[in-house]
Amino acid sequence: MASFQKHCDETEEVLGKTYAEVHLWLDEFYRTPEYGARHRRKRHHEQGIREAVRQFGEEAGVAARMHIITDLREEGWTESDRFPKDEKEYVAMGLF
């Protein structure tokens, strides 16, 4: 799993800011007993990006997408795969 620092470094390099609040929000469920490593299903999809934009602003959506793509790649996802639209599709794609 990509570290919080890695996500912050990537967005700072590309966008000029760490967007730490976005990365923390995306991974909020990681530390819960119910989800743990399966936390990505909650916000790592298009619906999660829309919510990040609503909460943190338009550029936060770019940071959220970068974060999600980094994590999806760790699960074997490639750019030729469809990008999950919501939690249900994320799970149906065999991701977690």
C-alpha positions in Angstrom: 0.0 0.0 0.0 1.3 3.4 -0.9 2.2 5.4 2.1 0.6 8.7 3.1 4.0 10.4 2.5 4.2 8.9 -1.0 0.8 10.2 -1.9 1.7 13.7 -0.5 5.0 13.7 -2.4 3.3 12.8 -5.7 0.7 15.5 -5.5 3.2 18.1 -4.3 5.4 17.3 -7.3 2.6 17.5 -9.8 0.2 20.0 -8.2 2.5 22.1 -6.0 0.6 21.1 -2.8 0.5 17.9 -0.7 -3.3 17.7 -0.4 -2.7 15.9 2.9 -6.3 16.4 3.9 -7.5 14.7 0.7 -5.2 11.7 1.2 -6.3 11.4 4.9 -9.9 11.5 3.9 -9.6 8.9 1.1 -7.9 6.5 3.6 -10.0 7.3 6.6 -11.6 3.9 6.8 -8.1 2.1 6.8 -7.9 2.3 10.5 -11.3 0.9 11.2 -11.7 -2.7 12.2 -14.6 -3.2 9.8 -12.6 -2.2 6.7 -8.8 -2.1 7.3 -7.0 -2.9 4.1 -10.4 -3.1 2.3 -11.0 0.6 3.0 -10.4 1.5 -0.7 -13.9 0.3 -1.7 -15.4 3.2 0.3 -13.9 6.1 -1.6 -11.4 4.9 -4.3 -13.7 5.5 -7.3 -15.5 8.2 -9.3 -18.1 8.8 -6.7 -15.3 9.3 -4.1 -13.6 11.8 -6.4 -16.8 13.8 -6.8 -17.2 13.9 -3.0 -13.6 15.1 -2.6 -14.3 17.9 -5.0 -17.4 18.8 -3.1 -15.5 18.9 0.2 -12.1 20.2 -0.8 -12.4 22.0 -4.1 -11.9 21.3 -7.8 -8.1 20.7 -7.8 -8.6 18.2 -4.9 -10.3 16.0 -7.4 -7.1 15.8 -9.4 -5.2 14.9 -6.2 -7.8 12.3 -5.3 -7.6 10.7 -8.8 -3.8 10.5 -8.6 -4.1 8.9 -5.2 -6.6 6.3 -6.4 -4.7 5.4 -9.5 -1.5 4.8 -7.5 -3.5 2.5 -5.2 -5.3 0.8 -8.0 -2.1 0.0 -9.8 -0.9 -1.8 -6.6 -3.9 -4.1 -7.0 -3.1 -4.9 -10.6 -5.3 -2.3 -12.3 -4.0 -0.8 -15.6 -5.0 2.3 -17.6 -6.8 0.0 -20.0 -9.1 -1.2 -17.3 -12.2 0.8 -16.6 -12.1 3.2 -13.7 -14.6 2.1 -10.9 -17.6 4.4 -10.7 -18.7 3.5 -7.1 -18.3 1.1 -4.3 -20.5 -1.6 -5.9 -18.5 -1.6 -9.1 -15.2 -1.5 -7.3 -16.1 -4.7 -5.5 -17.6 -6.3 -8.7 -14.3 -5.6 -10.5 -12.6 -7.9 -7.9 -10.9 -5.0 -6.1 -11.1 -4.4 -2.4 
